[in-house]
């Protein structure tokens, strides 16, 4: 274990480094020498897709289900095959209509409908809460692993006023505000933020590769050795066996969800579309981003299997193998680097997501409502900079507190991967409205709204409510027997599906 002072100090120092990179990016932008007008920076910034879920959750998933972590990365890889057709068209539409968010984009496809944009914003705010919670849970678990002696029980979740995760969430909200809402930009571009995200993408990749190399070639004698030893253990041999029944339907569903999410998640849309300065950069990103996903996942299965071989099944949390394997081997510096990599993955996601969603809340929800009031409408012709920044800053704090609340209430009921899939399914509701608006002239605003409302209602009933019920905050009787005892209305087996 490491001292809490060292872990917190290193984390704070890394956040300061990120801030320095962002400040440098902003300064270069004001000098007319933009650092983000570069195809490599654009491609690396797309790797904000790789969050703490990639860093910790994929290893946990691989340790329990073998190659079933792969669809989450096959989806984006396949999506980038179509990037030159689909994303390029999105870039051109965004530039023509001065689009600032995914809500703005969907609303613009249906007669610049403010109501539709507001609905997309509401769905985004609710749908993204589990993903924010995922990052908080990952950092919380990582911190506990780093500061608790191996083999000892982890500290249980505390009352909120004694919970370090709450203070981390508040600190991250404050950091995000300083990071992304110091000034207004009519284009909603954040040069410093994109530069920092590209930098943190390099950090988390190198940190994960370092752990993978150590486990594969330090603890074992290469990948062949790891898999040979695994096949000698019946339990692990079954995990690797290709003769097990393969659920093609679930594989396809997960791949499709990931394909949609790499474009529709607010942070991905912000990076890929809003922050893009040259559509020609997409040509390089179309192969660099999939190559990045391949590199960051190449050691996932070896680390997962290596952890099971070293610790045994059920002895240690698989989602923490990236940290616990170096710690168990006395490699404290490597463990700290791995923790910083995970912190980097989590903070990068939270910063971009919070900035993107706060922009949507401000532009597509709060401001339209305020402008309808007489008192505010009368002063709307003046300088509203302070008001707009105030709304965005408040929204960032609110989003972080909602994420913490979900973590506190439901975080223990699900693994990291499951929490992430809840958010993936939420943003997938945007796909028919967005792609229909791009390619189908017969699509209407009423149809888009109906689809979104029905999809969101089903998502809430079948995914969000069960996650809260399993945490003990709602009675589980409606999960087990259905509301009013009607079995075909059970949320997780709706209409008899399972």
N, C-alpha and C positions, 0 to 999 in steps of 0.2 A: 504493500500500500504506500501511497504518497501522502504527504501532509496536505491538509486543506489549503493552507496558505500558499503552498507552491502551485497547486492546481488552479486556484482562483487568480493568483498573480500572473501565471502564464496565460490564462484565458483573457484577462484584462489587457495584458500586453499585446496579445494577438488582435483584439478588437481595436486597440489604438493603431496597430499597424494597418489594419483594414481602412480605418478612418484616414490615415496618412495617404494611402493609395488613392482613396476617393478624392481627397483634397487635391492631390497632384493631378488627377484626371480632370477635375473642375478647372484648375488653374490652366492646364494645357488647352482646355476648350476655350477659355476666355482669351487666350493668346492666338487663337485661330489655328492651333496645331493639335487637333482632336486625336486623342489616343484610341477612341472607339471607332474611328474611320479606318478600320483594319479588319480584314476578313478573319484573321486568327482570333482577335479579341471577340468578335461577334460569335464565332463558333464556340469558343471556350465559355462565353457567358451563357450559352444555351444549356451548359452542364449544370445550371441551377436546378435542372430537373432531378439531379442526383442529390437527394437530401439525406437527412439522418436515417431515413428508411433504407436507402441504398447502403449506407455505411454500417448500420447495425441490423436492420430488419431483414435484409437479403440473406445474411449469414444465418440468422435464426430460422428463416424459411427453408434454406438449404439443409439445415441440420434436422429438420422434421419432415421435409417433403422432397429432398433431392433437387432435381433440376426445375422444380416448380417456381423458382424465383425468376426464371428466364423470360416468361411472357411480358413482364413489366418493362423489359429492355428490348425485346423483339418488336413490340408495338411501335416505339419511337423510331427504331431502325427502319421498319417498313414505311413509317410515315415520311421519313426523309427521302425515301425513293420517289415519293410523289411531291416532294417539297417544291421542285422547280415549277410544277403546274399549279398546285393549290396555294402554297404559302406565297409564291410570287404574285398570284392574283390578289391575295389578301393585302400584301404590301402595297400594291398599286391602288387598291380601293382605299386603304388607310391614308395614303398620301393625297389622293384626290379629295377626300372628304374630311381631311384633318382629324382622323380618328384618334382618340386618346385612351380607349379601353375596350375590352371585349363587349361590355354593355353598350357602349357607344356604337361599336361595329354592328351588332345585331339590330339595334334600334334604327340605324341608318339604312339597313336593308329593307325596312318596312316603313318607308315614308318618314324617316327620322322620328319614329314614335318614342316620345319621352316615357310613356307608360310602360312600354315593352322594355326599354332600357332600365327603368326603375325596378321592374320585376326581375330582370337578370341580375341586377345588383343585390336584391334581397336574397335570391337563391344562392348567389356567390358567397355572401356574408355567412349564411347558415352552413352552406356546404363546405366552406373552407375551414371552419372551426375545428373539426377533427384533425385536419392536417397540421394546423398550428399546435394542437395538443400533442400530436405525434413528435414534433420537434422538441417540445418541452419535456415530454416523457423520456426521449432518447438522451437528452443532456442530463436530466435528473438521474436516470439509471447509470449513465456513464460516470457522473460525479460520485455516486455511491460506490460503484465498483472501484474507482481510483482511490477512495479514501477509507475503504473498509477492508480489514484483513481478509485475504482469500479464505473461503470456507466458512466464514462467519455469515450469519443471516443479515441480509440488507435491512437498513432501517425502514420501518413501516411508514406509510404516508401519514404525515402529521396534520394537526389542525392548520387551517390555511394561514393563520397569523404567525405560525412558527415554521412555515414551509419555505425552504430556500428556493424552491422552484418559482414561487410567487415573486420573490424579489429578483430572480433572474428574468422573469417575464417583464417586470416593470423596467428593469435596467435595459433590456433589449428594446422595449418600446421607446424609451428615452433615446437610446442610441439610434434607432430608426428615424426618429423625428429629426435629430441633428443631421443624420445621414442624408435624408431625402426631402425634408420640408423646410429647408432654410430659406428658399426663395421660390417664386413661381416661374414656370416656363410654359409659354402658350403651347408649345409642342409636346409638353409632358415628358421630355427626354431628360435623363439624368446621367450625364457623362461620367461623373465620378462613381456613381453606383455601378454602372456597367463595368468600368475598369476594375473596381473592387471585386465584383462577382467573377470576372475572368481570372483574377489573381487567386481568389479562394478556390476556384475550380482546379487550379494547378496544385495548391496546397493539399486539398483532400485527396486528389489522385496520387500524389507522391507518398502521402502518409499511408494510404491503403495499400499501395504497392510495396512499401517498405515492410509492413506487417505481413503481407502475403509472402514476400521473399523470405522473411525470417522463419515463418512457420514451415514453408515448403522445403527450404534448403538449409535452414538452421536446426529446426526440431526434427525434420525428416530428411530423407535423402532424395528429394524431388517428388514430383506428382505421382510418378509410377510407384514409388515406395508407399505413399499415402494410400493410394487406391488398392494396392496389393494387400496392405495390412487391413484395410477396411473389409475386403472380401473374405478375410479370415475370420471376421466377426459376423455371425449370422444376422444379427440385428442391422448392422451397417451394410452388409451385402444386399439385404432386402431393399434398403434405401437406394442403392445404386442400380438395382436390377431393372433391366428394361423389359422383363417379362411380366411385370406387374400390370394389372389392368390400367389402361391409359384413358383418362377422361378427356376426349377430344373437344367436347362441348365446352368444358370449363377452360381448357387451354385457349380455345378460340375467343371466348368471352373476355378473359383477362388480357389477351393480346389486343383485342378491339378497344377495350377500356383504355389501355395504355396509349394506343394510337390516337384516340381522341384527346386524352389528357395532355399530351405533349404540345398540343396546339391550343386547347381550351382552358387549361388552368390559367388563372389571371397572371401569374408570374411568367409563364411561358409566352403568353400573348404579349405581355409587356416587353419582354426581351426580344422575341422573334419579330414582332411587328412594329410596336410603338418606338422602340429604341433603335431600330434599323436605320442606318444613314445611307446605305447604298445597296440596292437589290442584288448587285453582282456578288456581294459577300455571301449570298445564299448558296452560290455554286460550290464554294469551298466548305461551308458549314454542312452541306448535304453529305459529305463523306467524313469530315473531321469529327462531327458530333457522334455518329455511329462508331467510329474508331475509338473515341473516348469511352463510350459505353462498354465496348469490348474490353478495353484495358482495365477499367475499374471493376469489372466483373470476373476477370480471368482467374482471380485467386479466391473467389467467394466459396466455391465448393471445397477446394483444398483446406481453407481455414475452418470451414464448418466441420468437415470430416476429421481434420487434425484436432480440433477441440474435443470432439466426441471420443477420439482415441486417447487423448491425454487425460481428460477429466472423467470420462465415462458418461453414459446416458443418464440424464436427469440429475447430475451432480452440480451442474453450473448452468446459468442462464445462457443459452446459445447466442442470444442477441448481444451478449457482452464478450464473446470469444475474442473479438478484435482487441479488447483491452486486457482480458484476463489471461490470455496466453502469454503475452510479453511480461505481465506482472508475475505470473507463476514461474517464469524463467529468469527472473531478476533483471530483466531488460526495462528498467524504469524510464529511461530516456525515450525508448521506443514507445512505451505505453503512453507517456505524456504526449508524444508526437501524434499518436493515434487518437487520443482524446481531443487534441487541438483540431485534427482533421474532421472528427465528428462534430465538434463545435462549429467549425467552419461550414460544414454542410448544412447544419441546422440554422445558423444565423443568416447565411446567404439566402436561404429559402424564405425565412421570416421577413427579412428586410424587403426583398422584392415583392413578396406577396402582400405585405402590409401597405407598402407604397401604392401598389396597383389597386388594391381594394379600397383604400382611403380615397384615391382619386375618383373611383366609381361612386362611392358613397357621397362625396362632395358634389360632383358634377351631375350625377344622374338621379340622386335621391333627395339630398338636403336642399341644395340650391333651387331646384324647380319648385319645391314646396315653399321655401322662403320667398321666392319671387312672386308667389301668388298672394302673399299677405300685403295689405296696404302699407303698413309701416315700413317694411323692408323694401317693398317695391319702389317707394318714393326716393330712397337713398341709393338705389341700385345703379344709378348713372355715375356715382362717384367712384373713388378708389376702394375696391373690395379686397385688396391683397391680404390685409390682416384677418378679415373675416374668413376668407378661403383657407388660409393657412391654419387658422384656429379650428375650423371644421375638420381638416385633414388630420391635424395632430390629435384632436379628440377621438376621431375614428380609429387611429392607430392604437391608442390606449384601450379603447373599447374592444377592438378585435383581439388584442393580446389578453385582455381579461376574460373574454369569452373562451378563448383557447385554453387558458388556465383552468377555467371553471369546468370545461369538458374533461380536461386531464384529471382534475381533482375528483370529479364525479364518476367518470366512466373509464379512465385511463387504465385501471387495473384489470378491467374485464376483457381486454383485447390485447393481442400482440401488435407490434408496430405495423406489420404488413396489413393486418386487418383494419386498423385505424385508417391507414392510407387509402385502402380500397373504398372505404365509405365516401371519402372526398372525391375519388376518381369517378365513382358512380354518380355523384351529384353534378359535376361539371359535364358529364356525358349527356345530360339533358339538353345542353345547348346545341349539340351537333345537328339535329334536324333543322332547327331554326336558322343556324348560321350557314350551313352548307346549302340548305334549301333557298335561303336568301341570296346566295351567290350564284346558284346554277338553275333555279326553277322560277320562271317568271310568274307562274300561277300561284305562288305562295302568298298568303295574306297575313296581315297583322293579327287578325282574330285567330287564325289557324295556329300561328306561332305561339300566341299567348295560351291557347287551349292546350297545346302540346306541352309547353313548359309547366303549366299548372298541374296537369295530370301526372306528368313525370315526377315533379317535385313532391306531390302528395304521396305517390307510391314510394319514392325514396325515403320520405319521412317515416312512413308507416312500416316499411319492411327493413330499414337499416338504422335510422337514427333512434327511433323509439326502442327497438330491441337493445341497442348499445347502452342506453340509459337504464333500461330495465335490468340488464345483466349486472349492472353496477350496484343494484339494490335501491335505486331511487324511484323505481316504479314497481308495482306488483308484477311478478312474473307469470301470473295466472293467464293473462291474455296471450303470452307466448306459448304456453303449454296447452291451453284448451281453446284459445281464441276468444274474442270479446263475446260476452253473453253465452259462452260455451259453444259457439258455432265453430266447428273444427276447420271448415274451409276458409275461415277468415284469419287463421293463425298467421301472424306477420311473416314468419320465416318459412311457411308452407302455404302461401296464399293460393287459393283456388286449387289446392291439392298438389302444387308444385313443390319440389324439394331439392 
